[in-house]
Amino acid sequence: MAHATKAQRLAHPETHYRTPDDLLRDDTLSAEEKKKALDVWEQDARQMLTASNEGMPGSNEGEKTNDHHQLGQIERAKETLGERPTHKPAH
């Protein structure tokens, strides 16, 4: 299997890294690239969690039962990069 390009890893980090900490350890990415990838990962995890909570099956339903756990890991990874967490209002 060929290695993913940097653009692929940034666009779909959850498919290329096991955890947000794994992403942080990727020395081929700059701090800004890591931040962008974590933002994408967080957005995807929140969308899956929202869809799950609303009873809508996601395209990967059943594959990632720990999306809500990933959010905490993503926030901690962002803090490691020096970013203050942004709390999203509940709907």
N, C-alpha and C positions, 0 to 999 in steps of 0.2 A: 504494500500500500504506500502510495506516495505521500510525502509530508505535505501538510496543508500550507497554503501560502499565508503570509501575514494578514492579508486582506480577509481571507476566509476565517482565520482565528479571531480577528477583530469583529467580524460581522456575526459570527455564531460561536462565541466563546464557550457556551455550555456544552457544545458538541466536541470541543477540542481539549478542554481541561476538566479534570475530575472535580476539582474544587476551586473556589476563588483564590485560595492560597497557592495552588499550582500555577494559576495565571500570574500571580505576583512574582513567582520564582522564574518566570520566563525572561531570561536576560536578553532575548532578541527584541523585546518590546520596550519602548521608552515609557517613562512615567505617564506621559499624556496618553499614549496608546493604551496603557493598562487602565487608566481612568475611563477612557471611552469604551473599552471592552466591558468593564464592570458596569457601566451605565446601561449598555445593551443587555447584559445578563440580568441586571436588576429589573429592567423594563419587561423582559420576557418572562421572568419568574412571577412578577406582579400580575401580568396578563393571564398567565396560566392559573394562578391562585384565584383571581377574580372570576375567571370562567368556571373553574371548579366549584367555587362557592355559589355561583348562580346556576349550577346544574348543567352547564354547557360542556359537552365533551371537547377537550382540546385535541389537536391533531396527534399528540403524543400521549394521550391519556393512558394512564397505567404504567407508563415507562418511568416517569419521574414523580414518585409519590412524595418526595421530600422538597418540593419547590419552596414551601414556606420556611424550611430549615435553611435553604440556600440564601434567603434574604438576609438573615442574620450574619451569615458568613460573608456575603457581599458587602454589607455595611461595615463589618470589621476590616475587611480588605481595603475598602475606600479610606477608612480612618488611618490605616497603615500608610497610605499614600499621602496623608495629610489633609484629606477632604473631610469637612464637617458633614455629618449625615443630615439629609433633608427628610423630614418626616412628612409623609403624604397624608392628607386628611382622609378619614374614613368616609365611605359613601353610604 
